[in-house]
């Protein structure tokens, strides 16, 4: 006769065997899983290494290409702006290295840089737009007129355009030296600009900015600069707005210009001025502006071409 004790021992043995089977099975699965993960990790590590090598090779090629562009750039632009005068306007985030290299190329092209004006952060600050508009209206020299638009970018562009650029019809200064000094002093006292030791009116203008506009009100800041540059173009024989990669994005100043058909039809833009090729293109675009043409150049998705068409 089978006793109760025998039943209990049998049941316990069954559960013990099941538990042991689970442990042994899970251990085997864990070993296979770990082995598979280790293999995947090695494969991923190998792929990362290959991608890093490719990236380093591409960087080296870009460095070589930039060095080549820098060496041949002066020859490419040689004489493109012979006899022309250019005023250089920079924003607070413009890279000094871009500015210095561009000035050198303008000299190689035969142009004379008549002066430099830097716009401060306050110039594009939406919180100070009303103050800039009021000051632009109050400082306007007698005999000059501002655009009918009321925004700060257009008004300040109209004011500074009449000071920084000569009349495109007769080549004469639109304001006296004393008037220019007084206006720049007023804008400087307001914290909106920093002028060089001497700023004389020129035929053409380059507005040099940085990369993408970031932070609160970035779109408004970009809009102020875009409208300012567009109005500066209207005031003289032509202008180019040049920036670093990212400036052609939707919230960047070049992106704002390119999204406005009317502005893009008169103001040329270059979105890769941080490269030697981009600076060469900026000079060529300025020469194209002097001939009454405009274009969108660079590597951005909204550019029409990398470089202006070579004129025969």
SULGI-V322062 format. One record per helix or strand. SS is the DSSP state (alpha for helix, beta for strand). FROM is the first residue (numbers start at 1). TO is the last residue. Records with the same first field share a line. If there is no record, write none. Layout:
SS->FROM-TO, FROM-TO
This chain:
alpha->4-77, 96-108, 121-124, 126-139, 152-164, 177-189, 218-235, 253-259, 261-264, 276-290
beta->85-90, 112-119, 165-165, 193-195, 202-202, 204-208, 238-242, 268-270, 296-297, 305-305
